[in-house]
Amino acid sequence: MALTTEEVRRIASLARLRFTPDQEAVLVQQLGRIVEYIDQIQTFEVGEAGAEAGAVAPPSVNASAVREAADAVHPCLPRDLFLANAPATALGEFLVVPEVKGTPDA
């Protein structure tokens, strides 16, 4: 879906922005590409359990990038290394953070 200069002017007016005619011309192209990309994304339907059977991703979409990576357990950062980067520690094993106080009306 291509946007017109009038549509870009209307969007700019709603956002309370002012552009020169040269800037409007650039925005017409840029916003037009964004809208086309959104239209392309909307053609890719996903069901509750992932991609619906028989659904094919658009050719420009990398199918392996669409899948999420599996969760994996990784070892934690060693406490000594973590605390070595802390601005303040207590008892050699706790991180000291600023006290958070609520407002009187809270």
RADAGI-V324881 format. One record per pair of residues at least 12 apart in sequence whose C-alpha atoms are under 6 Angstrom apart, sorted by sequence separation. I is the first residue (numbers start at 1). J is the second residue. If there is no record, write none. Layout:
i->I j->J
i->I j->J
//
This chain:
i->3 j->32
i->2 j->32
i->1 j->36
//
